[in-house]
Structure formats: structure tokens, C-alpha cells
């Protein structure tokens, strides 16, 4: 069975325009293949979220949301791997493994369910032999201290709220092919 299909567009180009700032990582880089550390255990990985640091965000920023999205999943909606909500503005870094659970996040930040149904980071696991998948790790600078969502929200509901509260985005996009 072939999964050949066209490459999905950059999902963030489809959203309302927002400013940008910088995100870096000691663990992942734009265009580079993810190490097994950040891959789902079903694909031989360790299922750990990568380290992320950010700077240069707008002065009006009051909180952050960190997400990881795969637009290349072989389904129309793509696949949400990670959604960490309401990170305090004083936080400008998440260490490796911060996506393990809510206790791993600073302040009152919390996870919403990813597309595997768990409230944590879930590593990449594209179908074997599929094209390289892109993983958009995005730090969203938000204009409110807390989005009006709970831990029961879906990534779509968080994304809808972000459409009205995002000042700027910082994006780093590694890839993975199994």
C-alpha cells in the first residue's frame, strides 16, 4: 500500500498573520531528523519532548503556549503531538522531557490531550516507509495570562483561542521518517 500524496502546506501560513521571534533547541534543528529520544516508543524511541528556549517575543506577551503538530500525518486533520497551555511569561525555556506530564510544567501550566488521547508529549511515529514528516514545534506568545480553556479542551479548541490571542510565533521544524 502506497501512502504517496502531496506535501501539506505549512499550517501556520493558513492562520492570521502574527509576529515572529526566536526558538532554539539543544535537541532538535530545522530540517534535521529527530533522534530516537523524541520518537514514540512504538517506533523504538524514548517518547521525550525536546529542550526548547525562546527569546525576542513582544513586550506585551503575558503567557506562552507550546505545541507540536504533524501536518503530514495521513489524515485530513494532521496530528497533534503536544499542547502545553498557560506557561508563565517568566518561562523562556522547557528542558528535555518537560512534556512528560503536568507536574513537569512550570507554574499553573497544563497539557491538553494530544491526538493519542494522553495529556503529555507523544513522540513521532509516522507509518513505516511514509514520506518524511515535519514536526512543527511552536511557541506562541499570548496576549493574556491564561487562555480560557481547561485541561479537557481539545487541541482544536486551544488553536481557536490562539487565533484571537497570539501576538507572535516561534517555529522550529525537525523531521522524522521511520
C-alpha positions in Angstrom: 0.0 0.0 0.0 1.4 3.4 -1.0 0.9 6.5 1.1 2.2 8.8 -1.7 0.4 12.1 -1.5 1.3 15.8 -1.9 3.1 17.6 0.9 0.7 19.5 3.1 1.2 23.3 3.3 2.8 25.0 6.2 -0.2 25.1 8.6 0.9 28.4 10.1 0.8 30.1 6.8 -3.0 29.4 6.8 -3.6 31.3 10.0 -4.0 35.1 10.7 -0.7 36.9 10.4 1.3 37.2 13.6 4.8 38.4 14.5 7.7 36.2 15.0 10.5 35.6 17.5 13.3 33.0 18.0 13.1 29.5 19.3 16.2 27.3 19.6 16.9 23.8 20.9 19.9 21.9 22.0 18.0 18.7 20.9 16.4 19.4 17.5 17.0 21.6 14.5 15.1 22.8 11.5 15.0 20.1 8.8 17.1 17.6 10.7 15.8 14.1 11.5 14.6 13.7 15.1 16.8 11.5 17.3 15.1 8.4 18.7 14.9 10.2 22.1 12.0 12.3 20.7 10.3 9.4 18.8 7.4 7.4 20.2 8.3 4.1 22.0 6.2 2.2 19.5 8.8 3.2 16.8 11.8 2.4 19.0 12.1 5.8 20.7 12.1 7.2 24.2 9.0 9.5 23.8 10.6 12.5 25.4 9.9 16.2 24.4 12.9 18.2 23.2 14.5 21.1 25.0 13.2 24.5 23.7 14.4 28.0 24.5 12.9 31.3 23.2 13.6 35.0 23.1 12.7 38.2 21.3 9.0 37.9 21.9 6.8 41.0 22.0 6.9 43.1 25.2 3.1 42.7 25.5 3.4 38.9 25.9 1.6 37.7 29.1 2.0 33.9 28.6 3.0 31.2 26.2 1.6 28.0 24.7 3.9 25.3 23.2 2.6 22.9 20.6 3.9 20.2 18.3 1.9 19.4 15.2 2.5 17.0 12.3 0.6 18.2 9.1 2.0 15.2 7.2 0.0 12.6 9.1 -2.0 10.5 6.6 -5.3 12.0 7.8 -7.0 15.3 6.8 -6.6 16.9 10.3 -2.9 16.3 10.8 -1.8 15.0 14.2 -1.3 16.9 17.5 1.7 15.6 19.4 1.9 18.2 22.2 -0.1 21.1 23.6 1.2 22.8 26.8 -1.0 25.7 27.8 -0.6 28.8 30.0 3.1 28.8 30.5 4.0 32.0 32.6 5.7 34.8 30.7 8.7 34.4 33.0 9.4 31.0 31.5 11.6 31.1 28.4 12.8 27.5 28.3 11.5 24.0 28.7 14.1 21.3 29.5 14.2 17.9 27.7 11.3 15.8 29.0 9.1 18.7 30.2 6.2 17.2 28.2 6.1 14.1 30.5 3.1 15.3 32.5 1.6 18.4 34.1 3.9 18.2 37.1 6.8 18.7 34.6 5.5 22.1 33.6 6.1 25.3 35.5 3.6 27.5 37.3 -0.1 26.7 36.5 0.7 25.4 33.0 -1.0 22.2 31.9 -1.4 19.8 29.0 -4.5 19.2 26.9 -5.0 15.8 25.3 -2.9 15.1 22.2 -4.3 13.0 19.3 -3.2 9.8 21.1 -5.6 10.8 23.9 -3.0 11.5 26.6 -2.1 14.7 28.3 1.6 14.9 27.6 4.1 14.9 24.7 3.8 11.9 22.4 6.8 11.3 20.1 6.7 10.9 16.3 5.7 7.6 14.8 4.8 8.0 11.1 3.8 4.9 9.2 6.9 2.9 8.2 8.0 3.9 4.7 6.0 7.0 4.6 7.5 10.3 3.4 9.4 12.4 5.9 7.0 14.1 8.3 7.5 17.6 9.6 7.1 18.3 13.3 6.2 22.0 13.9 7.3 22.8 17.4 5.8 26.2 18.0 6.0 28.6 20.9 3.0 31.0 20.8 3.4 34.4 22.6 -0.1 35.1 24.0 -1.7 38.4 25.0 -3.5 37.1 28.1 -2.1 35.5 31.2 -4.2 32.4 30.7 -6.3 31.1 27.7 -9.9 30.5 28.7 -9.6 26.7 28.3 -9.3 23.8 30.7 -7.4 20.5 30.6 -10.4 18.9 28.9 -10.1 21.2 25.9 -9.0 19.7 22.5 -6.1 21.0 20.5 -8.6 22.4 18.1 -10.2 24.5 20.9 -6.8 25.7 22.1 -6.0 26.6 18.5 -9.2 28.5 18.1 -8.4 30.5 21.2 -4.9 31.1 20.0 -6.2 32.6 16.8 -7.5 35.5 18.8 -4.7 35.9 21.3 -1.4 35.1 19.5 0.9 38.1 19.3 3.8 36.2 17.7 5.0 32.6 16.9 8.5 31.0 17.1 8.8 27.8 15.0 11.4 25.0 14.7 10.6 22.1 12.4 12.6 18.9 12.6 11.5 15.9 10.5 11.2 12.1 11.0 11.0 9.2 8.7 10.6 5.7 10.1 
